[in-house]
Amino acid sequence: MLELKGVHTHYGLSHVLQGIDLKVGRGEVVGLFGRNGVGKTTVIKTIAGWVSPSEGQVLFENKPLNGVSADQICRRGIGLVPEDRRIFPGLTVEENLRLGQMQCPSRGRPESRRRMEDIYQRFPRLAERRRQMGTTLSGGEQQMLAIARVLVGEPKLLLIDEPTEGLAPMIVDELFTLIGDLAREGTPIVLVEQNVHRAVALVQRFYVLERGTVVLEGKNSYADKSALMERLAV
């Protein structure tokens, strides 16, 4: 469904990604692991079109994304939940969600209402706070809103960057349950997460990055997970 072939990405003179090869199959959850600053978020941003690769190819459903704008990549079905959530200030929870529906400009009003109610059933806490300003929610609720805002557009592929960072353990449990539910429903996911022990239980395959390159690739097997823990010393 998604493939990166020899992808290099620069920020100015800084050579961040140095030949990344990566694949995501339909219905597959793939983890990106590694220490801070090794390029995981840059991989996510390169897929989503927030930054452009300086070399190599990004393919989605066998079609190249090189040179395609971020908004068009979103409309093709790639949804990004960024690390910093990016809740729009001055807008309510529901208004934030309605912006997410702009991923589907051809959707009619009845279908939009149905999708919104589906989201509120999945996120009852957001339903209770639909008239509340999004930026006044707790950190965990803002993370749920960021995920819900992408899901309302029914993406074909979900990119989630550090969803549990800085959150209370109870909220972390809720978020991992949510991601697990999405995985069981067949939503393809690329997950960047520092809580490797929890995240590795959700993924079918994983990649470990160091200094902008893939240094380890594995599956959800005892041997591969042991190699992962040893590599990251966690």
Backbone as a ProteinNet text record, in pm:
[ID]
protein_1_A
[PRIMARY]
MLELKGVHTHYGLSHVLQGIDLKVGRGEVVGLFGRNGVGKTTVIKTIAGWVSPSEGQVLFENKPLNGVSADQICRRGIGLVPEDRRIFPGLTVEENLRLGQMQCPSRGRPESRRRMEDIYQRFPRLAERRRQMGTTLSGGEQQMLAIARVLVGEPKLLLIDEPTEGLAPMIVDELFTLIGDLAREGTPIVLVEQNVHRAVALVQRFYVLERGTVVLEGKNSYADKSALMERLAV
[TERTIARY]
82.4	0	85.7	190.4	286.7	426.4	510.6	648.8	741	847.6	955.4	1075.1	1131.7	1245.5	1362.3	1464	1586.2	1562.5	1477.8	1437.4	1542.9	1583.2	1670.1	1591.5	1606	1539.4	1637	1638.3	1725.4	1642.3	1693.9	1648.9	1765.2	1758.4	1872.1	1992.6	2102.3	2223.5	2224.8	2125.5	2121.1	2058.9	2137.9	2095.7	2032	1897.9	1829.5	1801.3	1733.2	1708	1807.5	1868.2	1979.7	1955.9	1853.6	1827.2	1731.2	1610.6	1512.5	1432.9	1428.8	1340.5	1239.1	1109.8	1004.9	880.6	806.4	682.1	572.5	448.9	330.5	227	182.5	80.2	-59.2	-159.2	-298.5	-333.8	-396.1	-436.5	-321.8	-204.1	-84.4	-50.8	-8	42.4	193.8	262.6	408.6	462	555.8	614.9	746.7	769.3	899.4	956.9	1069.8	1129.4	1270.9	1319.8	1454.3	1459.1	1579.7	1596.1	1553.5	1543.6	1504.6	1606.7	1557.1	1645.7	1704.9	1652.1	1711.3	1639.6	1526.5	1460.2	1320.4	1264.9	1133.2	1024.1	1020.7	919.3	940.4	1064.9	1091.3	1038.2	1045.8	985	835.7	768.8	625.2	593.4	668.6	643.2	672.4	770	800.7	687.4	632.4	518.5	400.4	374.8	257.6	275.8	397.8	421.4	452.6	474.7	511.7	654	738.2	871.2	888.2	971.6	989.5	1118.8	1114.7	1239.3	1332.2	1460	1557.5	1604.3	1572.1	1610.4	1522.9	1498.3	1419.2	1271.7	1193.3	1051.8	963.9	847.6	741.4	622.1	575.5	465	348.1	229.1	107.6	9.9	-29.9	-112.8	-51.4	80.9	160.5	166.9	126.5	135.6	233.7	323.4	424.4	363.5	417.5	376.9	479.3	593.3	693.7	634.4	646.9	596.8	449.3	379.2	237.4	226.2	138.5	124.9	63.9	87.8	39.7	-112	-183.1	-329.7	-381.4	-314.3	-356.1	-324.3	-211.9	-178.5	-284.9	-328	-434.8	-562.3	-597.6	-720.9	-709.6	-587.3	-570.4	-590.2	-590.3	-624.2	-519	-417.9	-316.7	-344.9	-378.4	-409.8	-297.5	-256.5	-145.2	-195.5	-160.9	-180.8	-44	-15.6	120.7	150.7	278.5	324.6	269.9	259.1	215.9	65.3	-9.1	-157.2	-216.8	-167.7	-213.3	-364.9	-415.9	-555.4	-572.4	-673	-689.5	-744.6	-673.3	-722.4	-843.6	-931.3	-1049.4	-1161.6	-1142.9	-1245.5	-1289.2	-1417.2	-1468.3	-1422.1	-1450	-1420.5	-1487.9	-1616.9	-1689.7	-1635.8	-1598	-1542.1	-1408.2	-1326.6	-1202.9	-1233.1	-1335.8	-1371.7	-1423.8	-1499.9	-1552.3	-1439.6	-1332.6	-1217.3	-1159.5	-1164.2	-1117.9	-1200.1	-1327.2	-1411.8	-1375.8	-1292.7	-1249.5	-1162	-1117.5	-1046.5	-1137.6	-1268.7	-1366.2	-1460.4	-1414.2	-1496.1	-1621.7	-1625.7	-1742.6	-1849.2	-1821.9	-1916.5	-2038.3	-2157.2	-2280.5	-2310.1	-2408.6	-2441.4	-2490.1	-2579.4	-2623.9	-2508.1	-2417.3	-2302.3	-2208.7	-2192.8	-2109	-2165.8	-2298	-2361.2	-2345.3	-2362.8	-2346.8	-2205.6	-2107.1	-1968.1	-1936.4	-1991.2	-1968.3	-2026.6	-2145.1	-2204.4	-2124.3	-2070.8	-1982.7	-1862.6	-1804.6	-1688.1	-1726.2	-1840.5	-1884	-1913.9	-1959.9	-1979.8	-1847.5	-1746.6	-1614.4	-1545.5	-1573.3	-1510.3	-1618.9	-1683.1	-1793	-1749.8	-1623.3	-1575.4	-1576.5	-1545.2	-1550.7	-1695.4	-1786.2	-1927.6	-1977	-1931.7	-1972.2	-1917	-1804.5	-1736.4	-1741.1	-1836.8	-1837.8	-1844.7	-1901.8	-1911.8	-1796.4	-1707.2	-1594.3	-1479.5	-1405	-1288.4	-1185.4	-1136.4	-1046	-919.7	-867	-741.2	-759.9	-885	-908.2	-921.7	-916.7	-922.7	-793.7	-798.7	-676.6	-586.4	-461.3	-367.4	-416	-470.4	-520.9	-640.4	-730.1	-847.3	-807.6	-705.9	-657.7	-599.4	-530.5	-476.5	-589.5	-694.9	-810.8	-875	-883.6	-939.4	-853.6	-721.7	-632.4	-651.5	-669.3	-692.8	-830.5	-931.4	-1068.1	-1079.6	-1007.4	-1012.6	-961.7	-866.5	-818.8	-916.5	-967.1	-1055.2	-1186.7	-1231.8	-1358.2	-1351.6	-1230.9	-1211.9	-1194.2	-1205.1	-1194	-1068.1	-950.7	-826.4	-802.3	-731.3	-691.6	-568.7	-487.5	-364.7	-350.1	-315.6	-305.7	-160.9	-108.5	25.2	9	63.6	47.9	186.5	214.8	348.2	345.2	406.7	422.5	290	189.6	58.8	52.7	141.5	128.4	229.4	308.6	415.1	357.7	405.2	369	231.2	164.3	29	26.8	-78.4	-94	-114.8	-71.3	-82.2	-222.8	-326	-462.4	-499	-457.1	-484.3	-401.9	-279.2	-195.8	-266	-324.3	-398.1	-513.6	-587.1	-700.4	-654.3	-542.9	-494.5	-444.7	-375.6	-330.4	-448.7	-553.3	-674.7	-737.4	-743.4	-798.9	-719.1	-586.9	-502.7	-517.2	-527	-548.9	-681	-786.2	-916.8	-908.9	-841.7	-827.3	-751	-647.4	-569.4	-655	-736.4	-822.3	-929.3	-966.6	-1064.6	-1000.8	-868.3	-800.3	-744.8	-739.4	-682.9	-530.8	-469.5	-322.4	-267.6	-166	-111.8	40.4	101.2	243.8	251.6	311.4	311.8	453.8	474.9	599.9	569.3	644	611.1	735.8	759.6	875.1	848.7	721.3	687.1	691.9	812.5	833.6	766.7	772.7	716	567.1	494.1	350.8	326	401.2	375.3	406.4	510.6	552.6	446.8	361.3	253.7	144.7	138.7	34.3	75.9	206.3	252.9	276	258.6	296	444	492.8	633.9	684.5	818.3	877.8	1009.9	1047.8	1177.6	1241.9	1372.9	1449.3	1541.2	1537.2	1619.7	1733.1	1846.8	1961	2026.9	2042.6	2109.2	2054.8	1921.7	1858.3	1860.2	1898.4	1898.6	1827.4	1775.8	1714.8	1825.3	1835.7	1941	1886.1	1753.4	1692.2	1548.3	1508.3	1370.8	1325.9	1204.2	1159.4	1009.3	964.5	823.2	787.5	657.3	611.7	634.8	762.7	803.3	894.2	907.3	989.5	1134	1189.6	1329.4	1349.9	1258.7	1274.5	1251.6	1154.5	1130	1247.3	1309.1	1427.6	1541.7	1560.2	1663.5	1633.3	1504.5	1463.3	1497.4	1460.9	1486	1635.3	1711.7	1857.3	1917.3	1867.2	1920.7	1894.9	1774.7	1738.8	1773	1815.4	1852.3	1737.9	1616	1499.1	1442.1
-120.7	0	125.5	122.2	232.8	177.1	246.8	203	323.5	321.8	419.4	347.3	405.2	345.6	442	412	492	639	669.8	807.6	881.8	996.6	1090.7	1219.4	1277.6	1404.4	1496.3	1621.8	1722.3	1833.1	1889.7	2019.3	2115.3	2190.7	2274.7	2187	2210.7	2131	2005.7	1989.1	1872.7	1753.4	1648	1527.4	1431.8	1437.4	1366.8	1221.7	1196.9	1059.6	1022.8	905.5	868.4	732.1	727.4	604.8	510.8	559.1	478.8	391.5	261	166.8	116.3	121.9	88.3	48.3	-49.4	-93.2	-106.8	-78.8	-101.8	-171.2	-289.1	-361.8	-321.8	-366.7	-336.9	-402.4	-324.8	-376.7	-400.3	-349.3	-376.7	-258.9	-289.8	-188.8	-201.9	-93.9	-94.5	7.1	-35.1	53.1	111.3	239.7	304.4	335.3	271.9	286.7	342.2	394.6	451.1	564.8	606.9	713.8	847.7	947	1080.6	1134.4	1200.7	1267.4	1180.8	1057.4	967.9	976	1049.6	1067.9	1008.7	956.6	892	990.7	1106.9	1206.6	1257.4	1265.7	1309.7	1208.5	1079.5	978.4	1005.5	1028.5	1054.7	1180.2	1287.3	1412.9	1400.2	1317.1	1295.8	1221.6	1120.3	1047.2	1141.5	1226.8	1314.6	1437	1459.3	1573	1702.1	1695.2	1815.6	1857.9	1761.7	1790.2	1704.5	1750	1679.4	1598.7	1475.6	1398.6	1461.2	1462.6	1514.6	1406.8	1282	1169.6	1051.4	961	842	862.8	758.2	759.6	725.7	793.6	756.6	716.9	593.4	540.7	506.7	548.8	514.5	453.2	329.2	252.9	252.9	235.7	226.5	355.7	466.9	596	686.1	754.6	836.8	958	990.1	1109.4	1221.4	1194.9	1299.5	1418.6	1537.3	1658.5	1684.6	1593.7	1613.6	1693.9	1792.8	1878.4	1801.8	1852.1	1785.6	1773	1876.3	1869.5	1765.9	1750.7	1649.6	1508.8	1492.8	1362.9	1325.3	1423.4	1400.7	1354.7	1419.4	1384.2	1250.7	1207	1073.3	964.1	1003.4	904.8	879.1	966.1	951.1	1054.1	1006.6	1094.8	1097.8	1217.3	1235	1291.2	1222.4	1273.7	1319.1	1450.2	1496.3	1490.3	1491.5	1482.6	1596.3	1716.8	1832.8	1858.1	1762.3	1760.9	1868.2	1993	2103.4	2125.6	2131.8	2167.5	2315	2348	2485.6	2572.9	2677.9	2767.6	2846.6	2877.6	2955.6	2874.9	2743.6	2656.9	2552.8	2517.6	2414.8	2276.8	2178.2	2039.4	2004.6	2037.8	2002.3	2077.6	2203.2	2278.4	2220.7	2174.3	2105.3	1980.1	1904.8	1782.9	1814.4	1923.6	1958.4	1995.2	2052.2	2078.5	1947.4	1843.2	1712.4	1658.1	1697.3	1649.9	1712.8	1814.9	1875.3	1779.3	1668.3	1565.7	1502.6	1514.9	1450.9	1556.5	1641	1752.3	1709	1586.6	1540.1	1476.3	1463.4	1398.2	1487.6	1430.5	1505.8	1525.9	1612.5	1644.3	1523.6	1440	1323.3	1231.2	1207.9	1121.9	1188.1	1319.4	1391.9	1382.5	1397	1384.9	1243.8	1143.7	1005.3	980.2	1031.5	1009	1078.7	1197.9	1269.8	1192	1136	1057.9	930.8	869.9	753	790.2	907.1	952.8	978.1	1039.4	1066.6	937.9	834	705.9	643.2	660.4	606.2	688.9	820.2	911.2	982.5	912.8	975.2	1097.6	1101.8	1218.5	1343.4	1326.5	1439.8	1482.5	1385.3	1419	1506.3	1474.7	1552.8	1695	1712.4	1841.5	1906.7	1869.9	1915	2067.2	2136.6	2283.6	2352.8	2274.1	2331	2363.9	2471.2	2505	2391.7	2354.3	2240.4	2255.9	2378.6	2401.1	2401.7	2397.6	2392	2249.4	2150.5	2010.6	1970.4	1861.9	1806.8	1752.9	1723.5	1672	1544.2	1451.8	1327	1348.1	1439.3	1468.8	1536.7	1623.1	1685.4	1580.4	1480.4	1374	1295.7	1268	1199.1	1283	1414.7	1502.8	1502.6	1502.9	1500.6	1373.3	1259.7	1133.1	1133.3	1179.1	1181.3	1272.6	1384.4	1479.6	1415.9	1325.4	1253.7	1142.5	1068.6	955.9	998.9	1120.8	1165.7	1171.4	1182	1181.1	1043.3	938.3	798.9	772.9	795.8	776.8	630.3	609.8	474.7	428.3	524	495.8	601.6	557.7	648	655.7	777.2	802.3	863.8	799.8	848.6	868.6	992.7	1029.3	1057.3	969.1	985.1	1020.3	934.3	970.1	975.7	904.2	895.2	980.6	1058.5	1134.5	1233.8	1225	1319.9	1300.3	1188.5	1167.5	1074.8	1087.2	1004.3	858.1	763.8	620.5	576.3	628.8	588.3	629.3	749.1	795.8	716.3	681.1	597.4	465.1	404.8	279.1	297.5	407.7	434.1	448	518.9	541.5	412.2	329	201.7	110.7	116.5	40.4	88.4	220.1	277.4	234.2	245.6	207.5	58.7	-21.7	-165	-193.8	-120.1	-137.2	-102.6	8.3	47.4	-58.9	-115.1	-219.6	-343.2	-383.2	-500.5	-476.8	-350.7	-316.6	-311.8	-329.1	-335	-203.9	-101.5	27	16.8	40.7	40.2	159.1	135	238.2	234.2	352.9	367.9	439.5	373.3	423.2	454.1	580.5	620.6	631.8	558.9	555.5	519.9	599	572.8	458.3	432.8	322.5	192	143.3	30.4	-95.8	-117.6	-239.5	-251.5	-139.7	-142.7	-146.6	-66.1	-51.5	-178.5	-250.3	-366.2	-475.8	-475.5	-574.9	-548.5	-426.3	-388.8	-408.1	-411.2	-404.9	-544.8	-554	-677.6	-676.6	-557.5	-542.8	-412	-400.6	-277	-248.4	-120.3	-73.6	5.8	-11.2	67.9	160.4	288.8	388.9	434.2	457.6	522.8	613.8	740.6	838	838.7	832.4	846.2	724	608.3	485.3	375	276.8	159.7	62.3	31	-59.5	-195.2	-204.9	-332.6	-335.1	-448	-469.7	-603.7	-610.3	-736	-750.7	-867.6	-899.4	-917.3	-936	-955.1	-1100.2	-1135.4	-1268.7	-1253.1	-1358.7	-1350.6	-1313.7	-1377	-1351.2	-1207.3	-1159.4	-1023.5	-919.4	-943.6	-849.2	-846.5	-961.3	-965.5	-885	-897.7	-819.9	-671	-634.9	-495.8	-439.9	-511.1	-463.2	-451.6	-546.6	-542	-424	-396.9	-286.6	-153	-139.4	-12.2	-9	-126.3	-138.6	-90.2	-142.4	-103.5	-227.4
0	0	0	80.1	86.2	72.3	-3.3	-17.4	-29.6	46.7	34.1	-24.9	-131.5	-199.5	-198.8	-118.4	-117.7	-89.4	8.5	34.5	116.2	65.2	134.6	156.9	273.9	303.5	375.5	333.1	393.4	458.1	565.7	615.7	591.3	483.9	448.2	417.7	489.5	469.7	555.3	642.3	730.5	658.4	644.6	572.7	673.9	686.8	795.8	759.7	648.3	603.4	496.2	511.9	424.9	361.2	274.9	199.8	270.2	302.8	375.3	278.7	308.7	239.3	341	304.6	400.1	323.6	376.7	313.8	418.4	376.1	459.3	371.9	415.4	341.4	385.5	311.2	346	480	566.9	696.7	793.8	761.7	841.8	932.8	1054.8	1147.3	1152.9	1121	1115	1215.1	1298.5	1397.5	1350.6	1383.7	1362.1	1498.7	1530.6	1662.3	1650	1759.7	1764.1	1863.8	1896.7	1994.4	1933.9	2018.4	1971.6	1871.6	1766.5	1672.2	1564.4	1546.7	1445.7	1311.3	1304.7	1176.6	1165.9	1275.2	1268.2	1225	1290.2	1254.9	1112.8	1069.3	932.1	831	862.7	776	761.2	875.1	874.7	792.6	815.9	744.7	595	559.1	417.8	348.8	415.6	358.8	338.1	439.4	437	348.5	296.9	209.4	281.8	413	488.3	454.5	420.1	365.4	240.7	149.2	21.9	23.6	-26.8	-36.9	-139.9	-109.5	-205.2	-302.1	-268.8	-354.9	-316.6	-411.7	-384.3	-416.6	-390.8	-426.1	-306.6	-298.1	-205.3	-290.3	-274.9	-354.4	-263	-301.3	-227.8	-325.6	-298.6	-391.4	-530.9	-533.2	-656.2	-737.1	-677.5	-745.3	-671.4	-743.2	-675.9	-607	-490.2	-416.4	-427.3	-488.5	-503.9	-578.4	-520.3	-583.7	-561.4	-491.8	-462.3	-332.3	-329.3	-211.4	-94.8	26.2	147.2	148.4	101.8	104.4	6.4	-107.8	-204.2	-153.4	-84	-24.7	78.1	156.8	253.8	183.7	75.3	3.9	-68.1	-94.5	-152.7	-48.4	80.9	183	288	298.1	403.5	511.7	630.8	742.7	843.2	883.7	977.7	1109.6	1218.6	1354.6	1403.6	1400.9	1432.1	1581	1610.6	1749.2	1834.8	1777.8	1856.1	1846.4	1789.4	1785.6	1696.6	1706.2	1621.3	1629.2	1750.6	1770.3	1735.6	1656.9	1611.3	1724.3	1761.7	1867.5	1820	1913.8	1879.9	1817.8	1803.1	1746	1848.7	1845.2	1934.8	1888.9	1972.3	1935.8	1804.2	1791.8	1669.9	1548.5	1565.7	1453.6	1409.5	1504.2	1468.6	1387.1	1428.7	1356.8	1216.9	1204.7	1073.3	976.2	1028.3	941.6	889	971.9	926.8	812	804.7	695.9	561.6	564.4	438.2	357	418.7	343.7	238.9	258.9	169.5	113.1	20	-27.8	-102.5	-154.5	-230.3	-142.5	-14.3	76	98.9	88.1	109.5	257.4	285.1	424	504.1	449.7	528.5	566.3	471.9	500.2	601.3	591.4	686.9	827.7	840.2	972.1	1027.8	940.7	985.1	1034.2	959.4	998.3	1130	1149.9	1274.4	1393.3	1375.4	1483.7	1510.7	1405.3	1424.4	1511.1	1483.3	1559.2	1704.9	1726.7	1864.2	1940.8	1872	1939	1979.3	1894.5	1926.9	2034.8	2036.1	2132	2214.1	2307.4	2383.1	2463	2503.9	2578.1	2490.4	2362.6	2270.8	2245.7	2242.8	2225.3	2340	2461.9	2578.7	2571.6	2504.3	2501.3	2363.5	2282.1	2142.6	2129	2227.5	2221.5	2294	2351.8	2426.4	2331.2	2362.3	2281	2286.1	2169	2161.8	2244.6	2249.4	2322.2	2473	2522.4	2666.8	2716.4	2628	2668.2	2737.8	2813.7	2873.1	2763.1	2798.4	2698.1	2633	2713.2	2657.7	2567.9	2607.5	2525.2	2395.3	2400.3	2276.7	2182.1	2239	2154.1	2089	2166.1	2108.8	1998.4	2021	1919.4	1793.4	1809.6	1692.9	1611.3	1680	1610.1	1545.2	1621.1	1568.1	1446.4	1448.4	1337	1207.8	1219.5	1100.5	1062.4	1162.3	1133.8	1070.1	1098.1	1041.2	888.3	834.9	689.7	630.7	714.5	671.3	586.6	644.6	567.6	532.9	424.2	384.6	463	507.5	582.2	690.2	811.6	925.2	972.9	983.8	1037.3	1176.3	1279.3	1416.1	1476.4	1516.2	1563.6	1714.2	1793.2	1938.2	2008.4	2000.2	2055.6	2207.6	2277.8	2424	2500.5	2429.4	2495.9	2597.7	2720.8	2825	2885.1	2855.7	2904.5	3026.6	3107.2	3226.5	3187	3272.6	3238.8	3199.5	3265.6	3232.9	3090.7	3049.9	2913.9	2813.5	2850.6	2763.5	2735.7	2840.6	2822.3	2724.3	2737.6	2647.9	2503.3	2484.5	2347.9	2284.7	2361.9	2305.9	2275.5	2357.1	2327.6	2197.9	2179.8	2057	1935.3	1942.5	1828.5	1799.7	1906.2	1888	1819.2	1856.2	1791.8	1643	1611.7	1470.7	1392.3	1455.5	1389.1	1361.9	1459.9	1441.4	1335.1	1315.4	1211	1072.3	1067.3	938.3	888.6	975.6	934.5	927.1	811.2	804.7	883.8	964	1052.3	1048.7	1040.8	1069.8	1203.8	1302.8	1440.3	1485.1	1524.5	1590.6	1738.7	1821.6	1964.8	2045.8	2151.8	2238.7	2336.4	2367.9	2458.2	2378.3	2356.6	2266.1	2319.8	2450.5	2509.1	2478	2483.2	2453.9	2303.3	2229.6	2086.2	2008	2047.1	1967.6	1971.4	2072.9	2080	1976.3	1922.9	1827.6	1682.4	1655.1	1516.3	1459.5	1328.6	1258.4	1219.7	1186.6	1151.9	1209	1215.2	1266.8	1197.8	1205.5	1158	1270.9	1287.3	1383.5	1305.9	1342.2	1275.1	1365.2	1304.2	1369.3	1266.8	1302.8	1216.1	1073.6	1063.5	933.3	845.4	900.2	821.6	899.6	826.2	890	927.3	1056.7	1103	1144.5	1156.6	1195.1	1145	1090.6	1046.7	1101	1150.4	1208.2	1208.9	1254.4	1266.5	1413.5	1439.5	1576.4	1617.6	1629.1	1673.9	1794.9	1872.1	1993.5	1959.5	1856.3	1820.9	1775.5	1689.3	1638	1747	1835.5	1944	2041.8	2064.3	2151	2090.8	1958.2	1890	1897.4	1888.4	1899.6	2037.2	2141.8	2278.8	2305	2253.8	2272.2	2198.8	2077.6	1997.8	2065.5	2123.5	2187.5	2335.6	2388.6	2530.5	2619.9	2593.1	2673.6	2743.3
[MASK]
++++++++++++++++++++++++++++++++++++++++++++++++++++++++++++++++++++++++++++++++++++++++++++++++++++++++++++++++++++++++++++++++++++++++++++++++++++++++++++++++++++++++++++++++++++++++++++++++++++++++++++++++++++++++++++++++++++++++++

